[in-house]
Amino acid sequence: MSVRYSPRGRLIIGTLEILKGVARIKDFNADGTFKYTGDNDVYYSTSTTVKNKKGERMFLDQDGVSCPESKLRKTVPRNQR
């Protein structure tokens, strides 16, 4: 696939993914809440591409806005130039 753009004319940078990870806990408080250490582990091998209700892969543009595969453009839309 060559370069693609969103309907908003923004560069597509990748697919929208779901993956598993761990936000490390530093301590548990008496009320049941907890404090995070600020460290996270991401399990990249669990990554799966998000699909919409039609089964299309979802992509993200450079602004973080999602877009279904059917709406991707090969060129910047005229009204976005």
N, C-alpha and C positions, 0 to 999 in steps of 0.2 A: 504494500500500500504506500503510495506516495503521500506527500504533504496534504493534509485536509484541514478545513476550516469549519467552524460552527456556523449556524444561521446568523449569528451576531457578528460574523466576520473575524472571529478570534481564532488563533492557531490552536489546533487540537494537540495536546501534549501527552495523552495516554488514555488508558481505560480506567473506569471507576472500579475499584476492587474492594472486596470484603476479605479480611484476614484476621487471624487470631493473634492475641498478644497478651502480655502481662504488664500491668502497672504495679510496680513493686510497692508494698506497704511497709512503712517504717514502724508504726505503732498503732495499737488499738486503744481507743478512748473508752471510758466507763459507759458512755451513752450508746455505744455500739458503732459509732463512726470511727474513722481511722485517718491517719496521716500518710500521705504518699512520700516516697523517697525522692521522687522526681525522675527515677529511672524506669525505662520501659524496655521490654523485650518483644520483638515482633517476629512471629513465626511465618516467614515468607513462603514456606512450602505449603501453607494452608490457603494461599491466595486463590480466590475465584472471581471471575469477572461478573459484575452486576448486569442483569438483563431486565428489561422492562416487561410489561404484561404481554407484549407481542413476541417476546423472545429475542429482541434485538439487543446486541451489546451496547452498553452505555459508555460514552467517552467524556473526558473532561477537557475544557479549553484552558487557556493560559490564565484565566481569571477564576478557575475552579468551578465553573458552571457546567452542569452535565447536559449531555445531548445524545439522543439515540442515533444509532448507526445510519438509519434512513435519512436523517437530516444533515449529514455531513456533506460538505461541498468541496470540490477540487480547487475552486478559486474563491476569492473573497467576494461575497455578494455585492452587487453594484451599489446598493443603498448603504453599504458599510465601508466603501472606499474613501 
